[in-house]
């Protein structure tokens, strides 16, 4: 399929064909989508393999892989649990789709096991089996709390509710937390912080 300007945007392959992809020269099958610039937007590998990325070695399957126009991976399905390295250190992610921003920073991952991360407010335990989201600068955006670890806040020490979702600002300070209990604070609803009143 071509655009009106003659650029190819989509082809269906009759057989496995070698393509120059952002992951290297690989055989592709089925459908291939292109950007107007000619770069590959999405393709389906003919076989599984490994790719050394900025976050570690990733194993890909024969499931479609999507890319940004820059060549960075946008989404890739992982066949097995995988260790990746990012702003929070090394974490083990589940055999689920892994998504990235255009700068190779993960936008979200599903954790394969609980992990501890250090925030400005203190150390928290993140629950596995749920997705952890990141801001484009690599800072944690949100996650599900596994353990009610004490955190420092502008209103004093708070204990996040187990199983609740905690949100953070791009600067790493608290944005929203559902407290388990805290002194002289009504805890029926979530607490919201602005950047100015968040822990530093």
FENCORGI-V841877 format. One record per run of one state. SS is the DSSP state (2 for helix, 1 for strand, 0 for the rest). FROM is the first residue (numbers start at 1). LEN is the number of residues. Records with the same first field share a line. If there is no record, write none. Layout:
BEGIN
SS->FROM-LEN, FROM-LEN
END
This chain:
BEGIN
0->1-1, 3-5, 9-1, 13-4, 22-2, 35-5, 46-3, 54-2, 61-3, 68-5, 79-3, 87-2, 94-3, 101-5, 112-3, 120-2, 127-4, 135-5, 148-2, 154-2, 161-4, 169-5, 178-1, 182-9, 193-8
1->2-1, 8-1, 10-3, 17-5, 24-11, 40-6, 49-5, 56-5, 64-4, 73-6, 82-5, 89-5, 97-4, 106-6, 115-5, 122-5, 131-4, 140-8, 150-4, 156-5, 165-4, 174-4, 179-3, 191-2
END
